[in-house]
Amino acid sequence: MPAALGHRLRYLAAFVWVPAFFAAGESMKYRAAFTLIAWAEWLTLAALLPFLILALRRARAPFLRPLALGLFGYLAAHAVIYALVLRTYVVWYATVPTFILVLLAGGVAAGELLERLRTAGRAALAVAAAAAGVLIFAQYFHATQVKPRGEELVVRPILTKIALQAPGTRTVGVFNAGAAGYFAPQIGPFTVVNLDGLVNNPSVAAWQAGRYFEYLDRNVDVVIDDADGTLSFLLGPEDRPRFDARYPLWSPGSLVRGPRLQTPVR
Protein backbone atom coordinates (compact mmCIF):
# COMPACT_ATOMS: atom_id res chain seq x y z
CA MET A 1 0.00 0.00 0.00
CA PRO A 2 2.74 2.60 0.83
CA ALA A 3 4.41 1.97 -2.55
CA ALA A 4 1.10 2.39 -4.37
CA LEU A 5 0.34 5.57 -2.42
CA GLY A 6 3.77 6.99 -3.17
CA HIS A 7 3.34 6.16 -6.85
CA ARG A 8 0.08 8.12 -6.88
CA LEU A 9 1.34 11.06 -4.85
CA ARG A 10 4.17 11.80 -7.25
CA TYR A 11 1.52 12.47 -9.88
CA LEU A 12 0.44 15.49 -7.83
CA ALA A 13 3.33 17.25 -9.57
CA ALA A 14 2.73 15.64 -12.96
CA PHE A 15 1.91 18.99 -14.56
CA VAL A 16 5.57 19.96 -13.96
CA TRP A 17 7.52 16.83 -14.85
CA VAL A 18 5.29 15.34 -17.56
CA PRO A 19 5.97 18.33 -19.90
CA ALA A 20 9.69 17.70 -19.31
CA PHE A 21 9.16 14.12 -20.50
CA PHE A 22 7.36 15.44 -23.58
CA ALA A 23 10.10 17.99 -24.33
CA ALA A 24 12.73 15.26 -24.08
CA GLY A 25 10.94 13.32 -26.85
CA GLU A 26 8.44 11.19 -24.88
CA SER A 27 10.91 8.33 -24.63
CA MET A 28 13.00 6.97 -21.78
CA LYS A 29 15.75 6.45 -24.37
CA TYR A 30 16.42 10.12 -23.60
CA ARG A 31 16.34 9.82 -19.82
CA ALA A 32 19.33 12.17 -19.45
CA ALA A 33 17.54 14.93 -21.39
CA PHE A 34 14.34 14.37 -19.38
CA THR A 35 16.24 14.54 -16.09
CA LEU A 36 18.08 17.70 -17.13
CA ILE A 37 14.91 19.48 -18.28
CA ALA A 38 12.93 18.39 -15.21
CA TRP A 39 15.65 19.58 -12.81
CA ALA A 40 15.92 22.87 -14.72
CA GLU A 41 12.17 23.33 -14.27
CA TRP A 42 12.24 22.59 -10.55
CA LEU A 43 15.27 24.79 -9.90
CA THR A 44 13.83 27.67 -11.91
CA LEU A 45 10.51 27.48 -10.07
CA ALA A 46 12.32 27.28 -6.72
CA ALA A 47 14.53 30.26 -7.58
CA LEU A 48 11.56 32.38 -8.66
CA LEU A 49 9.28 31.43 -5.74
CA PRO A 50 10.68 34.08 -3.34
CA PHE A 51 10.17 36.75 -5.99
CA LEU A 52 6.62 35.55 -6.56
CA ILE A 53 5.87 35.80 -2.85
CA LEU A 54 7.42 39.26 -2.72
CA ALA A 55 5.45 40.43 -5.74
CA LEU A 56 2.19 39.21 -4.21
CA ARG A 57 2.97 40.78 -0.83
CA ARG A 58 3.39 44.20 -2.38
CA ALA A 59 0.96 43.75 -5.25
CA ARG A 60 0.45 47.03 -7.07
CA ALA A 61 -2.60 45.88 -9.03
CA PRO A 62 -5.65 45.13 -6.83
CA PHE A 63 -6.62 42.09 -8.88
CA LEU A 64 -3.20 40.36 -8.67
CA ARG A 65 -3.63 38.60 -5.32
CA PRO A 66 -7.14 37.18 -5.97
CA LEU A 67 -6.03 36.19 -9.47
CA ALA A 68 -2.98 34.35 -8.12
CA LEU A 69 -5.09 32.70 -5.41
CA GLY A 70 -7.54 31.46 -8.03
CA LEU A 71 -4.72 30.13 -10.20
CA PHE A 72 -3.10 28.32 -7.27
CA GLY A 73 -6.50 26.83 -6.48
CA TYR A 74 -6.80 25.61 -10.06
CA LEU A 75 -3.35 23.97 -9.88
CA ALA A 76 -4.22 22.26 -6.59
CA ALA A 77 -7.57 20.98 -7.90
CA HIS A 78 -5.93 19.83 -11.13
CA ALA A 79 -3.28 17.88 -9.22
CA VAL A 80 -5.73 16.20 -6.86
CA ILE A 81 -8.27 15.27 -9.55
CA TYR A 82 -5.78 13.69 -11.93
CA ALA A 83 -3.55 12.05 -9.32
CA LEU A 84 -6.12 10.78 -6.83
CA VAL A 85 -9.46 10.64 -8.66
CA LEU A 86 -8.91 10.01 -12.39
CA ARG A 87 -5.45 8.52 -11.72
CA THR A 88 -4.09 8.91 -15.21
CA TYR A 89 -2.07 11.63 -16.93
CA VAL A 90 -0.96 12.37 -20.48
CA VAL A 91 1.07 15.29 -21.71
CA TRP A 92 -1.74 17.48 -23.03
CA TYR A 93 -3.43 17.53 -19.62
CA ALA A 94 -0.59 19.84 -18.56
CA THR A 95 -1.34 22.52 -21.15
CA VAL A 96 -3.39 24.87 -18.95
CA PRO A 97 -1.23 24.33 -15.81
CA THR A 98 1.85 25.10 -17.90
CA PHE A 99 0.39 28.42 -19.02
CA ILE A 100 -0.47 29.19 -15.39
CA LEU A 101 3.09 28.45 -14.26
CA VAL A 102 4.45 30.62 -17.05
CA LEU A 103 2.18 33.47 -15.96
CA LEU A 104 3.05 33.17 -12.26
CA ALA A 105 6.75 32.34 -12.54
CA GLY A 106 7.69 33.83 -15.89
CA GLY A 107 5.40 36.84 -15.58
CA VAL A 108 4.79 37.92 -11.99
CA ALA A 109 7.91 36.49 -10.30
CA ALA A 110 10.31 37.16 -13.17
CA GLY A 111 8.96 40.68 -13.48
CA GLU A 112 9.83 41.28 -9.84
CA LEU A 113 13.31 39.85 -10.41
CA LEU A 114 13.99 41.85 -13.56
CA GLU A 115 13.20 45.12 -11.77
CA ARG A 116 16.16 44.39 -9.50
CA LEU A 117 18.65 43.60 -12.26
CA ARG A 118 20.73 45.92 -14.34
CA THR A 119 20.65 45.86 -18.11
CA ALA A 120 23.53 43.36 -18.33
CA GLY A 121 21.76 40.96 -15.98
CA ARG A 122 18.54 41.15 -17.95
CA ALA A 123 20.42 40.53 -21.20
CA ALA A 124 22.17 37.49 -19.69
CA LEU A 125 18.85 36.00 -18.56
CA ALA A 126 17.33 36.62 -22.00
CA VAL A 127 20.26 34.88 -23.71
CA ALA A 128 20.07 31.94 -21.28
CA ALA A 129 16.30 31.58 -21.82
CA ALA A 130 16.67 31.72 -25.61
CA ALA A 131 19.50 29.16 -25.57
CA ALA A 132 17.45 26.82 -23.36
CA GLY A 133 14.51 27.12 -25.75
CA VAL A 134 16.66 26.32 -28.77
CA LEU A 135 18.23 23.31 -27.05
CA ILE A 136 14.86 21.93 -25.94
CA PHE A 137 13.39 22.24 -29.45
CA ALA A 138 16.51 20.64 -30.92
CA GLN A 139 16.26 17.74 -28.46
CA TYR A 140 12.56 17.22 -29.19
CA PHE A 141 12.94 17.11 -32.97
CA HIS A 142 16.04 14.93 -32.69
CA ALA A 143 14.16 12.47 -30.48
CA THR A 144 10.91 12.36 -32.42
CA GLN A 145 12.58 12.39 -35.87
CA VAL A 146 9.55 13.82 -37.64
CA LYS A 147 9.75 12.79 -41.30
CA PRO A 148 7.53 11.54 -44.17
CA ARG A 149 5.98 8.10 -43.47
CA GLY A 150 7.53 8.33 -40.02
CA GLU A 151 4.76 6.49 -38.15
CA GLU A 152 4.40 3.85 -40.85
CA LEU A 153 8.13 3.14 -40.89
CA VAL A 154 7.98 2.56 -37.13
CA VAL A 155 4.79 0.54 -36.80
CA ARG A 156 4.76 -1.58 -39.96
CA PRO A 157 7.84 -3.69 -39.05
CA ILE A 158 6.43 -4.32 -35.56
CA LEU A 159 3.04 -5.45 -36.87
CA THR A 160 4.72 -7.57 -39.54
CA LYS A 161 6.80 -9.30 -36.87
CA ILE A 162 3.66 -10.05 -34.87
CA ALA A 163 1.88 -11.44 -37.95
CA LEU A 164 4.83 -13.71 -38.77
CA GLN A 165 5.82 -14.90 -35.31
CA ALA A 166 2.39 -15.05 -33.71
CA PRO A 167 -0.11 -15.80 -36.47
CA GLY A 168 -2.71 -16.74 -33.88
CA THR A 169 -2.86 -13.16 -32.63
CA ARG A 170 -6.31 -11.62 -32.81
CA THR A 171 -5.93 -8.52 -30.63
CA VAL A 172 -2.93 -6.18 -30.36
CA GLY A 173 -2.91 -3.56 -27.63
CA VAL A 174 -0.99 -0.32 -28.07
CA PHE A 175 -1.16 3.12 -26.47
CA ASN A 176 -0.57 5.22 -29.60
CA ALA A 177 -3.04 3.19 -31.59
CA GLY A 178 -3.81 5.51 -34.51
CA ALA A 179 -1.11 4.48 -36.98
CA ALA A 180 -1.13 0.86 -35.82
CA GLY A 181 -4.90 0.62 -36.27
CA TYR A 182 -4.66 2.17 -39.73
CA PHE A 183 -2.01 -0.20 -41.08
CA ALA A 184 -3.02 -3.39 -39.22
CA PRO A 185 -5.67 -4.54 -41.77
CA GLN A 186 -2.97 -4.56 -44.48
CA ILE A 187 -0.68 -6.80 -42.42
CA GLY A 188 -2.52 -9.33 -40.31
CA PRO A 189 -5.95 -10.60 -39.30
CA PHE A 190 -5.88 -8.83 -35.97
CA THR A 191 -7.61 -5.91 -34.30
CA VAL A 192 -5.73 -3.05 -32.67
CA VAL A 193 -7.13 -1.69 -29.39
CA ASN A 194 -6.13 1.46 -27.56
CA LEU A 195 -4.69 0.78 -24.08
CA ASP A 196 -4.88 4.15 -22.33
CA GLY A 197 -8.68 4.30 -22.58
CA LEU A 198 -9.01 7.34 -24.81
CA VAL A 199 -11.06 5.30 -27.29
CA ASN A 200 -11.52 2.13 -25.24
CA ASN A 201 -14.17 2.39 -22.54
CA PRO A 202 -13.88 -1.24 -21.32
CA SER A 203 -10.21 -0.67 -20.43
CA VAL A 204 -11.19 2.42 -18.44
CA ALA A 205 -13.86 0.50 -16.55
CA ALA A 206 -11.38 -2.29 -15.79
CA TRP A 207 -8.79 0.20 -14.52
CA GLN A 208 -11.33 1.98 -12.34
CA ALA A 209 -12.24 -1.40 -10.84
CA GLY A 210 -8.56 -2.18 -10.18
CA ARG A 211 -8.62 -5.02 -12.73
CA TYR A 212 -6.58 -3.59 -15.59
CA PHE A 213 -4.27 -6.61 -15.68
CA GLU A 214 -7.27 -8.93 -15.87
CA TYR A 215 -8.62 -6.88 -18.79
CA LEU A 216 -5.33 -7.29 -20.68
CA ASP A 217 -5.06 -10.99 -19.86
CA ARG A 218 -8.62 -11.63 -21.01
CA ASN A 219 -8.70 -9.49 -24.15
CA VAL A 220 -5.23 -8.70 -25.48
CA ASP A 221 -2.96 -11.27 -27.09
CA VAL A 222 0.08 -9.06 -27.71
CA VAL A 223 1.04 -5.68 -26.27
CA ILE A 224 3.15 -3.08 -28.06
CA ASP A 225 4.62 -1.35 -25.02
CA ASP A 226 5.13 2.12 -26.49
CA ALA A 227 4.32 3.97 -23.25
CA ASP A 228 5.86 1.95 -20.45
CA GLY A 229 5.39 4.63 -17.81
CA THR A 230 1.67 4.85 -18.53
CA LEU A 231 1.42 1.06 -18.53
CA SER A 232 3.06 0.90 -15.09
CA PHE A 233 0.67 3.56 -13.81
CA LEU A 234 -2.42 1.76 -15.08
CA LEU A 235 -1.27 -1.61 -13.75
CA GLY A 236 -0.03 -0.28 -10.43
CA PRO A 237 2.99 -1.66 -8.57
CA GLU A 238 1.12 -4.78 -7.46
CA ASP A 239 0.15 -5.95 -10.96
CA ARG A 240 3.22 -4.84 -12.91
CA PRO A 241 5.17 -8.03 -11.99
CA ARG A 242 2.17 -10.16 -13.01
CA PHE A 243 2.07 -8.40 -16.36
CA ASP A 244 5.82 -8.84 -16.95
CA ALA A 245 5.51 -12.55 -16.22
CA ARG A 246 2.47 -13.01 -18.46
CA TYR A 247 3.67 -10.71 -21.26
CA PRO A 248 7.45 -11.12 -21.48
CA LEU A 249 9.48 -9.14 -24.00
CA TRP A 250 9.99 -11.06 -27.21
CA SER A 251 13.60 -9.92 -27.46
CA PRO A 252 15.92 -7.41 -25.73
CA GLY A 253 15.07 -3.88 -26.76
CA SER A 254 11.77 -4.91 -28.36
CA LEU A 255 8.48 -3.16 -27.67
CA VAL A 256 6.50 -6.35 -28.29
CA ARG A 257 5.23 -8.28 -25.27
CA GLY A 258 3.02 -11.30 -25.26
CA PRO A 259 2.51 -14.90 -24.29
CA ARG A 260 1.87 -16.19 -27.78
CA LEU A 261 5.28 -16.10 -29.44
CA GLN A 262 5.13 -18.82 -32.09
CA THR A 263 7.32 -20.31 -34.76
CA PRO A 264 6.81 -18.48 -38.06
CA VAL A 265 4.55 -20.22 -40.52
CA ARG A 266 6.66 -21.76 -43.29
Rosetta blueprint (number, residue, H / E / L):
1 M L
2 P H
3 A H
4 A H
5 L H
6 G H
7 H H
8 R H
9 L H
10 R H
11 Y H
12 L H
13 A H
14 A H
15 F H
16 V H
17 W H
18 V H
19 P H
20 A H
21 F H
22 F H
23 A H
24 A L
25 G L
26 E L
27 S L
28 M H
29 K H
30 Y H
31 R H
32 A H
33 A H
34 F H
35 T H
36 L H
37 I H
38 A H
39 W H
40 A H
41 E H
42 W H
43 L H
44 T H
45 L H
46 A H
47 A H
48 L H
49 L H
50 P H
51 F H
52 L H
53 I H
54 L H
55 A H
56 L H
57 R H
58 R L
59 A L
60 R L
61 A L
62 P L
63 F L
64 L H
65 R H
66 P H
67 L H
68 A H
69 L H
70 G H
71 L H
72 F H
73 G H
74 Y H
75 L H
76 A H
77 A H
78 H H
79 A H
80 V H
81 I H
82 Y H
83 A H
84 L H
85 V H
86 L H
87 R L
88 T L
89 Y L
90 V L
91 V H
92 W H
93 Y H
94 A H
95 T H
96 V H
97 P H
98 T H
99 F H
100 I H
101 L H
102 V H
103 L H
104 L H
105 A H
106 G H
107 G H
108 V H
109 A H
110 A H
111 G H
112 E H
113 L H
114 L H
115 E H
116 R L
117 L L
118 R L
119 T H
120 A H
121 G H
122 R H
123 A H
124 A H
125 L H
126 A H
127 V H
128 A H
129 A H
130 A H
131 A H
132 A H
133 G H
134 V H
135 L H
136 I H
137 F H
138 A H
139 Q H
140 Y H
141 F H
142 H H
143 A H
144 T H
145 Q L
146 V L
147 K L
148 P L
149 R L
150 G H
151 E H
152 E H
153 L H
154 V H
155 V H
156 R H
157 P H
158 I H
159 L H
160 T H
161 K H
162 I H
163 A H
164 L H
165 Q H
166 A L
167 P L
168 G L
169 T L
170 R L
171 T E
172 V E
173 G E
174 V E
175 F L
176 N L
177 A H
178 G H
179 A H
180 A H
181 G H
182 Y H
183 F H
184 A H
185 P H
186 Q H
187 I H
188 G L
189 P L
190 F L
191 T E
192 V E
193 V E
194 N E
195 L L
196 D L
197 G L
198 L L
199 V L
200 N L
201 N H
202 P H
203 S H
204 V H
205 A H
206 A H
207 W H
208 Q H
209 A L
210 G L
211 R L
212 Y H
213 F H
214 E H
215 Y H
216 L H
217 D H
218 R H
219 N H
220 V L
221 D L
222 V E
223 V E
224 I E
225 D L
226 D L
227 A L
228 D H
229 G H
230 T H
231 L H
232 S H
233 F H
234 L H
235 L H
236 G H
237 P H
238 E H
239 D H
240 R H
241 P H
242 R H
243 F H
244 D H
245 A H
246 R H
247 Y L
248 P L
249 L E
250 W L
251 S L
252 P L
253 G L
254 S L
255 L L
256 V E
257 R E
258 G L
259 P L
260 R L
261 L L
262 Q L
263 T L
264 P L
265 V L
266 R L
